[in-house]
Amino acid sequence: MKKLYFICAILLSGFAFSQEITKEADTITEQIAEFPDGGATKFRQLIADNFREKKVQGQGKEFCDLAFVIERDGSLSNIKANGTNDSFNKEAIRAISKIKTKWIPAKINGELVRYRFRIPLNLDFN
């Protein structure tokens, strides 16, 4: 039941991303980074599939903000989780790190650039 709540929370929660690139410039991208074969919905589903809710210790509702950088080659780096529950943060990082599919990188003026992406995650222990 917890996994069902978690999957629903991931699929229903909005995802947010920045439109700034870390070292390039403070410019808006002309093409945002995109996850192939299903986009953000497929990416959220892969996180849910990899997530082991039994490893998370908590009660009530837990929240985690997962942030990472999509590199020019489509790989992920600088994966960080910000939330009040350390076990939830660690499991979120582990779940996203298991995804090996590369993203389609963002572009500015036709050049591939790094792209910061953020996904909020929720888990309900009720």
C-alpha positions in Angstrom: 0.0 0.0 0.0 2.9 2.4 0.8 4.3 1.7 -2.6 1.0 2.6 -4.2 0.9 5.9 -2.3 4.5 6.6 -3.3 3.9 5.9 -7.0 0.8 8.1 -7.0 2.6 10.9 -5.2 5.4 10.8 -7.8 3.1 10.6 -10.7 0.7 13.3 -9.4 3.3 15.7 -8.0 4.4 18.4 -10.3 7.9 18.4 -11.3 9.9 21.6 -11.5 13.1 22.5 -13.2 15.2 25.6 -13.6 15.9 27.3 -16.8 19.4 28.2 -15.9 22.6 26.4 -16.8 25.2 26.1 -14.1 28.4 27.4 -15.7 27.3 28.5 -19.2 25.1 31.6 -18.7 22.1 32.9 -17.0 20.1 32.4 -20.2 16.8 30.6 -20.8 17.3 27.4 -22.8 15.8 27.1 -26.3 15.3 23.4 -25.8 15.0 21.9 -22.3 16.5 18.5 -21.4 14.2 15.6 -22.0 14.0 12.0 -20.9 13.6 9.8 -24.0 10.7 7.4 -24.6 8.1 8.8 -22.3 9.5 12.0 -20.9 9.2 13.0 -17.3 6.4 10.6 -16.6 8.5 7.6 -17.6 11.4 9.0 -15.5 9.2 9.3 -12.4 7.9 5.7 -13.0 11.5 4.4 -13.1 12.3 6.2 -9.8 9.2 4.6 -8.3 10.2 1.2 -9.7 13.7 1.5 -8.2 12.5 2.9 -4.8 12.5 0.5 -1.8 10.0 2.0 0.6 10.9 -0.5 3.3 14.3 1.1 3.6 12.7 4.4 4.6 12.0 4.9 8.3 9.4 7.4 9.1 5.8 8.2 9.9 3.1 10.4 8.5 4.0 12.2 5.3 7.6 12.6 4.2 8.9 15.0 1.6 12.1 15.1 -0.4 13.3 17.5 -3.1 15.6 15.6 -5.5 17.9 17.9 -7.6 20.5 16.9 -10.2 22.3 18.2 -13.3 21.9 16.7 -16.7 25.3 16.9 -18.4 26.0 17.6 -22.0 26.3 13.9 -22.7 22.9 13.2 -21.1 24.2 11.6 -17.9 23.2 12.7 -14.4 25.6 14.4 -11.9 25.4 16.3 -8.6 22.5 14.3 -7.4 21.3 15.7 -4.1 18.2 15.1 -2.0 17.0 17.8 0.4 14.4 16.7 3.0 14.0 16.1 6.7 14.2 12.3 6.6 17.8 11.0 6.0 16.7 7.5 5.1 14.2 8.9 2.5 16.9 11.2 1.1 19.4 8.3 0.7 16.9 6.0 -0.9 15.8 8.7 -3.3 19.4 9.2 -4.4 19.9 5.4 -4.7 16.7 5.0 -6.8 17.7 7.8 -9.3 21.3 6.6 -9.5 20.1 3.2 -10.7 18.6 4.7 -13.8 21.2 4.4 -16.6 19.2 5.8 -19.5 20.7 9.0 -20.8 18.7 12.2 -21.2 18.5 14.3 -24.4 20.5 17.3 -23.3 19.3 20.9 -23.2 20.4 23.4 -25.9 21.3 27.1 -26.0 22.0 28.6 -29.4 22.3 25.1 -30.8 25.0 24.0 -28.4 24.5 21.3 -25.8 24.6 22.6 -22.2 24.3 21.4 -18.7 20.8 21.6 -17.2 19.6 21.7 -13.6 16.5 19.6 -12.9 14.4 19.2 -9.7 11.7 16.7 -8.8 9.7 16.8 -5.5 9.0 13.4 -4.0 6.3 12.5 -1.4 5.8 9.4 0.7 2.8 8.7 2.9 3.2 6.1 5.7 -0.5 6.1 6.6 
